[in-house]
Amino acid sequence: MGSSNGGILSYKRVLILILFLILVSPIFGVFLADMIGYHEPLDVAAEILGLKDLTEKSNWTPFIGYTVPGLPLEIGYVVAGFIGVGIILGVGFIADRFIKRRHN
């Protein structure tokens, strides 16, 4: 296996890629989606089936639709991206620590 330095460099590259993807996400999620009239497939299916939109009644998060109240859509996408990636990395970090403790 490689040295620990190679692993750290690999993590840095992945984090830079994730940062880049978060920063460009508004291009795809806001600008281009509006340009082509994109709608989430589940929303389309619900509309076809005649299901009611219960979003306002059962919303448990202030970040509905990848937006942040009071911020432009583009900034909301970036903030939501950082929050989502932070949660995933946090869960992964905790799981990694738990597994390492269990095997030691």
Phi and psi in degrees as GROMACS dihedral restraints (atoms count N, CA, C in turn):
[ dihedral_restraints ]
;  ai    aj    ak    al  type     phi  dphi    fc
    3     4     5     6     1   -78.5    20    10
    4     5     6     7     1   172.1    20    10
    6     7     8     9     1   -72.5    20    10
    7     8     9    10     1   165.0    20    10
    9    10    11    12     1   -65.1    20    10
   10    11    12    13     1   -26.6    20    10
   12    13    14    15     1   -63.3    20    10
   13    14    15    16     1   -39.3    20    10
   15    16    17    18     1   -63.8    20    10
   16    17    18    19     1   -37.7    20    10
   18    19    20    21     1   -65.5    20    10
   19    20    21    22     1   -42.0    20    10
   21    22    23    24     1   -64.6    20    10
   22    23    24    25     1   -42.7    20    10
   24    25    26    27     1   -61.9    20    10
   25    26    27    28     1   -39.9    20    10
   27    28    29    30     1   -62.8    20    10
   28    29    30    31     1   -43.6    20    10
   30    31    32    33     1   -62.8    20    10
   31    32    33    34     1   -39.5    20    10
   33    34    35    36     1   -62.8    20    10
   34    35    36    37     1   -41.9    20    10
   36    37    38    39     1   -64.0    20    10
   37    38    39    40     1   -41.7    20    10
   39    40    41    42     1   -64.8    20    10
   40    41    42    43     1   -43.7    20    10
   42    43    44    45     1   -64.3    20    10
   43    44    45    46     1   -37.2    20    10
   45    46    47    48     1   -64.9    20    10
   46    47    48    49     1   -41.5    20    10
   48    49    50    51     1   -62.6    20    10
   49    50    51    52     1   -44.8    20    10
   51    52    53    54     1   -61.8    20    10
   52    53    54    55     1   -44.1    20    10
   54    55    56    57     1   -58.9    20    10
   55    56    57    58     1   -45.8    20    10
   57    58    59    60     1   -59.9    20    10
   58    59    60    61     1   -46.2    20    10
   60    61    62    63     1   -63.5    20    10
   61    62    63    64     1   -38.8    20    10
   63    64    65    66     1   -63.5    20    10
   64    65    66    67     1   -43.1    20    10
   66    67    68    69     1   -68.7    20    10
   67    68    69    70     1   -29.8    20    10
   69    70    71    72     1   -92.7    20    10
   70    71    72    73     1    -4.9    20    10
   72    73    74    75     1   -57.6    20    10
   73    74    75    76     1   -34.2    20    10
   75    76    77    78     1   -62.4    20    10
   76    77    78    79     1   -26.2    20    10
   78    79    80    81     1   -60.5    20    10
   79    80    81    82     1   -43.3    20    10
   81    82    83    84     1   -86.7    20    10
   82    83    84    85     1   -39.0    20    10
   84    85    86    87     1   -83.3    20    10
   85    86    87    88     1   -20.0    20    10
   87    88    89    90     1  -118.1    20    10
   88    89    90    91     1   -64.7    20    10
   90    91    92    93     1   -63.8    20    10
   91    92    93    94     1   -58.5    20    10
   93    94    95    96     1   -69.8    20    10
   94    95    96    97     1   -35.3    20    10
   96    97    98    99     1   -62.1    20    10
   97    98    99   100     1   -42.5    20    10
   99   100   101   102     1   -67.0    20    10
  100   101   102   103     1   -38.4    20    10
  102   103   104   105     1   -62.5    20    10
  103   104   105   106     1   -40.0    20    10
  105   106   107   108     1   -99.1    20    10
  106   107   108   109     1    -2.2    20    10
  108   109   110   111     1    73.7    20    10
  109   110   111   112     1    35.1    20    10
  111   112   113   114     1   -68.1    20    10
  112   113   114   115     1   139.1    20    10
  114   115   116   117     1  -131.1    20    10
  115   116   117   118     1   144.2    20    10
  117   118   119   120     1   -57.4    20    10
  118   119   120   121     1   135.6    20    10
  120   121   122   123     1   -56.8    20    10
  121   122   123   124     1   -38.3    20    10
  123   124   125   126     1   -67.2    20    10
  124   125   126   127     1   -34.6    20    10
  126   127   128   129     1   -65.5    20    10
  127   128   129   130     1   -40.4    20    10
  129   130   131   132     1   -64.3    20    10
  130   131   132   133     1   -45.5    20    10
  132   133   134   135     1   -62.3    20    10
  133   134   135   136     1   -42.4    20    10
  135   136   137   138     1   -62.8    20    10
  136   137   138   139     1   -39.7    20    10
  138   139   140   141     1   -65.4    20    10
  139   140   141   142     1   -42.3    20    10
  141   142   143   144     1   -62.2    20    10
  142   143   144   145     1   -39.4    20    10
  144   145   146   147     1   -79.6    20    10
  145   146   147   148     1    -6.3    20    10
  147   148   149   150     1    74.9    20    10
  148   149   150   151     1    24.7    20    10
  150   151   152   153     1   -77.8    20    10
  151   152   153   154     1   146.0    20    10
  153   154   155   156     1   -77.2    20    10
  154   155   156   157     1   148.1    20    10
  156   157   158   159     1   -84.6    20    10
  157   158   159   160     1   109.7    20    10
  159   160   161   162     1   -98.6    20    10
  160   161   162   163     1    14.3    20    10
  162   163   164   165     1   -54.6    20    10
  163   164   165   166     1   -47.2    20    10
  165   166   167   168     1   -66.8    20    10
  166   167   168   169     1   -31.7    20    10
  168   169   170   171     1   -82.5    20    10
  169   170   171   172     1   -34.5    20    10
  171   172   173   174     1  -114.9    20    10
  172   173   174   175     1    18.7    20    10
  174   175   176   177     1   -71.9    20    10
  175   176   177   178     1   121.9    20    10
  177   178   179   180     1  -107.0    20    10
  178   179   180   181     1     2.5    20    10
  180   181   182   183     1  -133.1    20    10
  181   182   183   184     1   144.8    20    10
  183   184   185   186     1   -77.6    20    10
  184   185   186   187     1    -4.1    20    10
  186   187   188   189     1  -103.0    20    10
  187   188   189   190     1    39.2    20    10
  189   190   191   192     1   -64.3    20    10
  190   191   192   193     1   134.7    20    10
  192   193   194   195     1    66.9    20    10
  193   194   195   196     1    28.4    20    10
  195   196   197   198     1    58.6    20    10
  196   197   198   199     1    33.2    20    10
  198   199   200   201     1  -117.9    20    10
  199   200   201   202     1   161.8    20    10
  201   202   203   204     1  -122.1    20    10
  202   203   204   205     1   122.1    20    10
  204   205   206   207     1   -53.4    20    10
  205   206   207   208     1   131.2    20    10
  207   208   209   210     1    90.9    20    10
  208   209   210   211     1    -7.3    20    10
  210   211   212   213     1  -113.8    20    10
  211   212   213   214     1   152.4    20    10
  213   214   215   216     1   -59.8    20    10
  214   215   216   217     1   153.6    20    10
  216   217   218   219     1   -52.5    20    10
  217   218   219   220     1   -42.7    20    10
  219   220   221   222     1   -61.7    20    10
  220   221   222   223     1   -43.9    20    10
  222   223   224   225     1   -69.5    20    10
  223   224   225   226     1   -37.8    20    10
  225   226   227   228     1   -59.4    20    10
  226   227   228   229     1   -40.3    20    10
  228   229   230   231     1   -61.0    20    10
  229   230   231   232     1   -43.2    20    10
  231   232   233   234     1   -66.7    20    10
  232   233   234   235     1   -45.9    20    10
  234   235   236   237     1   -61.8    20    10
  235   236   237   238     1   -46.0    20    10
  237   238   239   240     1   -61.2    20    10
  238   239   240   241     1   -37.4    20    10
  240   241   242   243     1   -62.7    20    10
  241   242   243   244     1   -45.2    20    10
  243   244   245   246     1   -64.4    20    10
  244   245   246   247     1   -40.3    20    10
  246   247   248   249     1   -64.6    20    10
  247   248   249   250     1   -46.5    20    10
  249   250   251   252     1   -62.1    20    10
  250   251   252   253     1   -46.6    20    10
  252   253   254   255     1   -65.1    20    10
  253   254   255   256     1   -39.2    20    10
  255   256   257   258     1   -60.9    20    10
  256   257   258   259     1   -42.1    20    10
  258   259   260   261     1   -64.3    20    10
  259   260   261   262     1   -46.7    20    10
  261   262   263   264     1   -62.3    20    10
  262   263   264   265     1   -46.1    20    10
  264   265   266   267     1   -64.8    20    10
  265   266   267   268     1   -37.7    20    10
  267   268   269   270     1   -63.5    20    10
  268   269   270   271     1   -46.1    20    10
  270   271   272   273     1   -62.2    20    10
  271   272   273   274     1   -42.4    20    10
  273   274   275   276     1   -62.9    20    10
  274   275   276   277     1   -41.5    20    10
  276   277   278   279     1   -63.6    20    10
  277   278   279   280     1   -45.1    20    10
  279   280   281   282     1   -64.3    20    10
  280   281   282   283     1   -43.4    20    10
  282   283   284   285     1   -62.5    20    10
  283   284   285   286     1   -41.2    20    10
  285   286   287   288     1   -61.8    20    10
  286   287   288   289     1   -45.9    20    10
  288   289   290   291     1   -63.2    20    10
  289   290   291   292     1   -42.3    20    10
  291   292   293   294     1   -62.7    20    10
  292   293   294   295     1   -44.5    20    10
  294   295   296   297     1   -66.8    20    10
  295   296   297   298     1   -41.7    20    10
  297   298   299   300     1   -63.8    20    10
  298   299   300   301     1   -39.7    20    10
  300   301   302   303     1   -65.2    20    10
  301   302   303   304     1   -37.8    20    10
  303   304   305   306     1   -68.3    20    10
  304   305   306   307     1   -32.1    20    10
  306   307   308   309     1   -91.3    20    10
  307   308   309   310     1    -2.1    20    10
